[in-house]
Amino acid sequence: MSLYELSDEQRDIRDLTRRFADEEIAPHAAQWDRDHRFPLSLFSQLGELGLMGVCVPLEHGGVGADFLSYMLVLEELSRADAGVGVTVAVHISAGTLPVLSHGTAEQIERIVPSLAQGHELAAFALTEADSGSDAAAMRARYDAATQTVTGSKQWITNGSYARHVNVFAREDDRVSGFITRTFKAVREERKMGLHSSSTADLVFEASPVERLGPPGGGMRIALSTLDGGRIGIAAQAVGIAQAALEVATSYAKERTAFGRPIGGFQAISHKLADMQTEIEAARALVWRAARLKDAGRPHTIEGAQAKLFASRVARHWTGEAIQVLGGYGYTEDFPAERYYRDAKITEIYEGTSEIQRLVIARGLLGDIAG
Ligand SMILES: Cc1cc2nc3c(=O)[nH]c(=O)nc-3n(C[C@H](O)[C@H](O)[C@H](O)COP(=O)(O)OP(=O)(O)OC[C@H]3O[C@@H](n4cnc5c(N)ncnc54)[C@H](O)[C@@H]3O)c2cc1C
């Protein structure tokens, strides 16, 4: 199968998601953005469609599709509403898949089906106020005597709505992974974009936890989670950029200036041509990384390349989409300004662009890369 062909199943999943997103998400996205509203009931609907566990095996309550199908879902959801896209991305990539990969058989059986069916939301709590890119500098602590974690985590996606949290904490001089349902969401962040998603600070006060993976294995779990998760953020970026291309293209056909549609000016038509070309290139990088992951092959560098490139494409071209719309692009009458605000975060979370470059450079140069 060529890089660009999708199987019938992949195409069906993409088309199902696109239809649902066009009918049930896109018409509300502007209002959710304005109201900073988390569309909680939507995730039960997505669960009924199988989209909250699309790449989770059938025997654990999912649809059993491949990782590329899941990337198609994230692109289509993000094309309608990037806040919905990140909610699902974190729920699956960072909430559910680490339990599948690192949990015991008993944990998988107990925890995964309800997540895969969208009955509960999941979160991933790594970042703290003083440790982001340098996650290993975290302060949250595990107390072995009481089997509890104490500490604070910052900017946790789904934080105010999740029931299941994968949390990372210091154990002696190492970091270990844990699972808990006991935590407090204390502050919902006010953000530049992604207003329909929840980003909260979580407090763990002697919270009872169970282990996820072996003692001291936390950074390995976190880093392998981010290896896959960042392909999902790249897919989110492609979805946002695609939405911006669509709004800019239809505007260029309808808006007239100097007696002709503005799409008739080469400055505009070539901008759209470049935009479409770079979005296709970003999509190809996402599909390549996803296919490597599906084949069980290394995908750390390819995932970093996909995220680095797709996030830059999204940030740059959502800005240019505003330019195509002129003054209207800067107003809330059109979605271009929302796409621009939503796109920026794709260069920051699940590893900043600087960290993606570091990952790629280490592949080229080894440890001398700084
Ligand atoms: C909306 C949102 C949702 C998020 N969701 C989650 C979540 O669900 N779970 C979670 O755990 N975290 C989450 N985060 C945190 C996010 O992953 C971090 O913000 C990100 O990893 C960057 O960390 P930092 O913000 O502390 O920046 P810092 O690490 O302080 O970086 C600041 C600047 O320094 C640069 N820098 C740092 N180190 C290096 C280096 N070695 N080389 C070159 N440049 C460097 C960075 O690239 C950046 O430009 C979220 C953040 C936001 C804003």
The ligand as an SDF file (V2000), in Angstrom:
LIG
                    3D

 53 58  0  0  0  0  0  0  0  0999 V2000
   -2.9610   24.0450   27.1360 C   0  0  0  0  0  0  0  0  0  0  0  0
   -1.9010   23.1780   27.7620 C   0  0  0  0  0  0  0  0  0  0  0  0
   -2.1850   21.8400   28.0050 C   0  0  0  0  0  0  0  0  0  0  0  0
   -1.2240   21.0280   28.6040 C   0  0  0  0  0  0  0  0  0  0  0  0
   -1.5470   19.7240   28.9320 N   0  0  0  0  0  0  0  0  0  0  0  0
   -0.6690   18.9870   29.6920 C   0  0  0  0  0  0  0  0  0  0  0  0
   -1.0470   17.6940   30.2100 C   0  0  0  0  0  0  0  0  0  0  0  0
   -2.1490   17.1880   29.9410 O   0  0  0  0  0  0  0  0  0  0  0  0
   -0.1550   17.0370   31.0110 N   0  0  0  0  0  0  0  0  0  0  0  0
    1.0600   17.5470   31.3240 C   0  0  0  0  0  0  0  0  0  0  0  0
    1.8020   16.9120   32.0650 O   0  0  0  0  0  0  0  0  0  0  0  0
    1.4570   18.7690   30.8430 N   0  0  0  0  0  0  0  0  0  0  0  0
    0.6150   19.5020   30.0460 C   0  0  0  0  0  0  0  0  0  0  0  0
    0.9780   20.7430   29.5770 N   0  0  0  0  0  0  0  0  0  0  0  0
    2.3460   21.2380   29.8550 C   0  0  0  0  0  0  0  0  0  0  0  0
    3.2070   21.2680   28.5930 C   0  0  0  0  0  0  0  0  0  0  0  0
    3.5090   19.9800   28.1580 O   0  0  0  0  0  0  0  0  0  0  0  0
    4.4440   22.1250   28.9110 C   0  0  0  0  0  0  0  0  0  0  0  0
    3.9980   23.4730   28.9200 O   0  0  0  0  0  0  0  0  0  0  0  0
    5.5650   21.9530   27.9120 C   0  0  0  0  0  0  0  0  0  0  0  0
    6.1220   20.6740   28.0290 O   0  0  0  0  0  0  0  0  0  0  0  0
    6.6730   22.9880   28.0830 C   0  0  0  0  0  0  0  0  0  0  0  0
    7.0640   23.1000   29.4150 O   0  0  0  0  0  0  0  0  0  0  0  0
    7.1280   24.5430   30.1150 P   0  0  0  0  0  0  0  0  0  0  0  0
    5.8510   25.2310   29.7630 O   0  0  0  0  0  0  0  0  0  0  0  0
    7.4430   24.3580   31.5330 O   0  0  0  0  0  0  0  0  0  0  0  0
    8.2690   25.2990   29.3740 O   0  0  0  0  0  0  0  0  0  0  0  0
    9.8310   25.2720   29.7560 P   0  0  0  0  0  0  0  0  0  0  0  0
   10.2910   23.8550   29.8210 O   0  0  0  0  0  0  0  0  0  0  0  0
   10.0590   26.1380   30.9320 O   0  0  0  0  0  0  0  0  0  0  0  0
   10.4410   25.9590   28.4580 O   0  0  0  0  0  0  0  0  0  0  0  0
   10.4680   27.3730   28.2630 C   0  0  0  0  0  0  0  0  0  0  0  0
   11.2140   27.6290   26.9500 C   0  0  0  0  0  0  0  0  0  0  0  0
   12.5530   27.0950   27.0630 O   0  0  0  0  0  0  0  0  0  0  0  0
   12.7860   26.1740   26.0140 C   0  0  0  0  0  0  0  0  0  0  0  0
   13.6390   25.0880   26.4870 N   0  0  0  0  0  0  0  0  0  0  0  0
   13.5390   24.3520   27.6440 C   0  0  0  0  0  0  0  0  0  0  0  0
   14.4880   23.4150   27.6910 N   0  0  0  0  0  0  0  0  0  0  0  0
   15.2050   23.5230   26.5520 C   0  0  0  0  0  0  0  0  0  0  0  0
   16.3280   22.8410   26.0120 C   0  0  0  0  0  0  0  0  0  0  0  0
   16.9030   21.7990   26.6560 N   0  0  0  0  0  0  0  0  0  0  0  0
   16.8080   23.2310   24.8150 N   0  0  0  0  0  0  0  0  0  0  0  0
   16.2500   24.2610   24.1380 C   0  0  0  0  0  0  0  0  0  0  0  0
   15.1900   24.9610   24.5940 N   0  0  0  0  0  0  0  0  0  0  0  0
   14.6720   24.5970   25.7930 C   0  0  0  0  0  0  0  0  0  0  0  0
   11.4020   25.6470   25.6360 C   0  0  0  0  0  0  0  0  0  0  0  0
   11.3830   25.0770   24.3400 O   0  0  0  0  0  0  0  0  0  0  0  0
   10.5700   26.9150   25.7570 C   0  0  0  0  0  0  0  0  0  0  0  0
   10.7190   27.6860   24.5920 O   0  0  0  0  0  0  0  0  0  0  0  0
    0.0510   21.5630   28.9530 C   0  0  0  0  0  0  0  0  0  0  0  0
    0.3280   22.9110   28.6650 C   0  0  0  0  0  0  0  0  0  0  0  0
   -0.6300   23.7210   28.1210 C   0  0  0  0  0  0  0  0  0  0  0  0
   -0.3190   25.1720   27.8970 C   0  0  0  0  0  0  0  0  0  0  0  0
  1  2  1  0
  2  3  1  0
  2 52  2  0
  3  4  2  0
  4  5  1  0
  4 50  1  0
  5  6  2  0
  6  7  1  0
  6 13  1  0
  7  8  2  0
  7  9  1  0
  9 10  1  0
 10 11  2  0
 10 12  1  0
 12 13  2  0
 13 14  1  0
 14 15  1  0
 14 50  1  0
 15 16  1  0
 16 17  1  0
 16 18  1  0
 18 19  1  0
 18 20  1  0
 20 21  1  0
 20 22  1  0
 22 23  1  0
 23 24  1  0
 24 25  2  0
 24 26  1  0
 24 27  1  0
 27 28  1  0
 28 29  2  0
 28 30  1  0
 28 31  1  0
 31 32  1  0
 32 33  1  0
 33 34  1  0
 33 48  1  0
 34 35  1  0
 35 36  1  0
 35 46  1  0
 36 37  1  0
 36 45  1  0
 37 38  2  0
 38 39  1  0
 39 40  1  0
 39 45  2  0
 40 41  1  0
 40 42  2  0
 42 43  1  0
 43 44  2  0
 44 45  1  0
 46 47  1  0
 46 48  1  0
 48 49  1  0
 50 51  2  0
 51 52  1  0
 52 53  1  0
M  END
$$$$
